[in-house]
Amino acid sequence: MAATDSVAHDYELSQVPASARRGFWTMLAVMLGFTFFSASMWAGGTLGKGLTLVEFAGVVMAGNLVLGLYAVMLSFIASQTGLSTHLLSRYAFGVKGSWLPSFLLGGTQVGWFGVGVVMFALPIKAATGFNLYALILIGGVLMTATAWVGFRALAVLSFIAVPAIFVLGNMSVAMAVSEAGGMHALAAIAPDESMTLAVALTACIGSFISGATLTPDFVRFARTPAIGMSATLIAFFLGNSLMFTFGAVGALVYGEADISQVMFAQGLILPAIVVLGLNIWTTNDNALYAASLGFSNITRLPKHWIVIFNGVLGTLASLWLYNNFVGWLSFLSSALPPIGAILIADFFVVARRDYRALEQAALRNVNWIAIAAWAVGFAAANFVPGIAPLNAIVSALVVYLVASYVFGRVETPRRLAES
């Protein structure tokens, strides 16, 4: 398939061929652009206001190690098969059963795209006084355009945004540490609010577990599993930890969890607008891209037309989403970790790392074991005490494996899907 064709179709309904696979630096840039997420900085600011510096470091290291290992297992599957999260779901959930994860993943990401468009516009309005509705429209159009181009645009944008975010974030941290009186003085700052370690771990892992579930959508372009896994682990363990640190240090010194407000207080108004704008842009592009892959799996329509529809929908509904939908989206995000757990269990244990090519595989229409395991994981995330994302992952994985063995699905060949 020609390079121009890959931009138009992005292999949304097929395996990424060897000719379109990418090397380590491209994959690392894309994955860092994915994990350099403004909401992680705000989550880090919240943790910074509730934990000591030592407690914060332990929680972030532990939380992002869990995220990294979860994402790395999914990245191995994706880079080995060249398939997106949604096409991988056909093996575990069935052809029509995969519509459930695709709908949940796609709907959640369109919602976050709309929220992100407003997050992009608000700091610019605060600094310039420019019309908010015009800024939302401009942001929505730009983000939709780059997502329409596909993986190539994500790579180019990430190569620009990631170094800029890294430099500005470290500049802000250095200024905050200096204003606090040095690292010893920073470590001595007592948190304004109390937060248990369980709540902190839930916030750390939960802030990006939905993103980790979508790892295959991007890592399927990795040339080898080693490239995909190493880029993913660095992005989630290092990149996400940096985002939390940028937010936490500002919160400790300035008492403000909103990173844009911290940077405005530091006099970094123009750099903050540019770099935070790029940060949100890369995240929103990834969200819209992943959502469109999901709806392509359901409708079988080309991804680029769905990108336009999703971009228009997310932009028009962005203010309503920002004001009313964030809580619901957070609740809905608890539905995503069981999906990744089931994909991991199916590939590594049930299928024993042996997926036939998609066009040759014998797939069910619906695997009700996967649907039931997802339901148990979703319920565990919302109603079982403890760390919600881990509850979802562990319970869904255990139920799927036990039920697969009980009903003989591990040894039974999969039936051909009905047309």
Steps between C-alpha positions, in 0.01 A plus 500: 500500500637842407598755760224737395249220534622433853421860591149470359412165657751456786430124498196546720350168386816301431846415627771765466740355238877482550553781250307744721668408830709762683819506704569575865527881490177550309316264732650665809397846377144386433467321834650793693258732319225265616612490865596869523144566609387825666251315718794304648658829603175602669477160667859544615406840643217339696739238640753772580246679717420181695835318540850574621769508233630156605150349499431659162817350347412152626141515375598628156773241454272215610196622306683563175683168529160328511380708204822430311488123548131486398570708189816304415307172487250656263783654296658156451174364361453801271853512363500123442167497317488852350138535616316777684320453832172464312618233256669310785164508679353285224714206614393522865147647476398373157436698181174656616595472866790737428245774440463534878866595569512709183190696603625555856850598391379716212227676697731578790769644274258722305384634836854574612570662163218746565628570852851548364387755241369721782816439705694619195289816460463619860865595576524685168182693579630582851823641358368673188130568556426340163148366444463158663268358232739600223792339685301178548417492129861565397632238741245240392577552130878480546485189715254327268719579199813339644305197625354467147850467354568216743808347660744706291357827633504363857871424459589845359297685764654291779855573379420871542290489817693254717831692523311828552292356785809342657694828495217719632399251767854479636531880483184536707622242754840672532331836560268348761784326684700823502204697635446236771863538612648181359421128508530470878250779549270346239511161675417670830175650372205335678201403280190719531265200494530141618482217246537129565748302293217281363312806373823642357582176318147483362535856368843430350405176325145604417604828339637323193394135511251571221784635287715197576218276372528677163875435469457250211344769279843666478756228576369281214730714282815387688749313285567237768349404838822618670456847351133516594553377855801722576334814360184426698679433830706819472194705410285373785765468770711808418267722299194466722715536814636829364148628441403420859817666630445817298154534653595402856792740544289794386221398737739471796652843444203699372207303646349468151430166328428663160835503318397787273429719805839405646678602182304823477612578858861435393471745212516222240182616331596477132707179535219348706243576231715355223629192678184409692313549174733254327464262795123495477517485120707179501274341761183598316636375169569164659151493653325582172720258307427214742128577510479490122676164483236366739204625301663372178498153655125529561393669176775375262520856366838660420661661803551845345125560453430394856775734622316792343167397651650444845696825482191702410293328769766546768557865408131595491434326832827607663366761743219271614748215537738717702229624735292184542673189376837473673361307798313259274805450282708420806238243604489358150879470496468226760348293219824503301758316718307168482530515122879508513507224763289272278719568195811411704343182639373387160829551315751375757301215661192399301655531152853431627646792300378347175257728315446410138488785249171689532372399157576131573393478865194305609313748717169480686230759452480561876708345777266525798779402738680824411181703538436348844861554610482863390178548703663352811805725457284808453299417812816435702643838401193683621382301803794307651715692753864553413678632191227508237708452181687206651172348619371523143811346342549213744134398524439508124820306430424229760137457394594479132770238557297286741189507282702423186643188662169394655320522167788347305565804285880472535510169314196550274576653157317821431207479264491703182303821551170521324484758227 
